[in-house]
Amino acid sequence: MTQHREEHVFMRSQKDGADKDYNLHLEPDAAGTGLWRLFYENGKHGAALKRKEKIEGAVPYEHAKKVFDQTMKEKTSAKGGYVPQGAGVEYQSAVPAERVSGLAPQLLGAVPAAVVYQRMEDPAYMWQEKKDGERRMIRKTTEGAGPDAVVTVIGTNRDGLIVPIPKVLADSVAALPVPFCVLDGEDMGQGRYAAFDLVATNEDPAGARPCEARWMALQQLLHSAPSPCWVSVAVASTPAEARELDREVRARGGEGLVGKLKSAPYKPGVGEDQFKFPYLDRVTAFVEGHDAGKRSVHIAVYGADGQPMSLKKVTIPANYDIPPVGAVVVGDNVRVFCEDADLADVWAFINHHMTGASAMRPIVLRDDSGATIGELWDCSLYCAHWESPEKMRSYLDLAGFDLPE
């Protein structure tokens, strides 16, 4: 009889100049069904990785183990290029069957640069460096007291669904000297966490305290239980500090800033009290060519002279279709356009590839709150269903863009 055992493998590939991780987890179903689950994470080495199902749902051990072994063989082959790394960052294995947490994050809308710099001169606002990780709210609850107390720590994504977090991070949150708290921040990968808000405590269960007071309470809480998991978040509280923070983050190539009204309570959803100021514009590009026999495509943009400029190659995951040559794509390290952006050029570019085309073209748009206008696939290239120019115009209208006639 085959021995059923849990397995976790952490691999790294630096083949052909790449530097990426692939982790594989064979685990018993947390619901106690006697079945097994197979999960994986992949992405840039050292970055925050999303856990995904390698096999949908729980299956018999023999099936999960077979796919586990097949995946290991493929990844560690000469073609795969991955090398097992031994002890990686171990994640929580038990996730409740009911994944809806009841937590909802406060989301950030983008505002024009002119408004940002106007608000920088207003002492009513505080500023934090914008981190480039995976959004995670983390909740600690305690049942009972003393040595018999049961502490539970869960992490949630931006949709409020419970997701596994690194065990070392869960342990660090469990060690915080409060029976109940909710943190909001970014999972920075390798067990590191950039906390930027203390959403709730027993004394403030609804996050009604002013933003500045919550930030100060968060710093006191983290300092009371030091951990290598905590990633510092640069903050500015005065106009002079804000200007200096802006210069410093720009100088070292940071992602941007987040502005927050000091007096505002925590409000789930998109509102006026918190906003983002990313430094990089969204880049819309098109597929220029394919590598024969490979899952990589060449992407390019049009320059000011109207001529294509080649950018780089990107790899399309095996579970997604390779977009055709000429497809309009959006890179994965991008942001939405600000309200005052000149969209005439954007529309002209889209229209150039769609009007009168004999083949349909894939494209994607997202609105200011991050909601998808059309269908969004979570992969290296974001592509939507192929649409007509008329339908594309309706998508732009829904996204709130002021379209040229």
Disulfide bonds with the S-S distance in Angstrom:
none
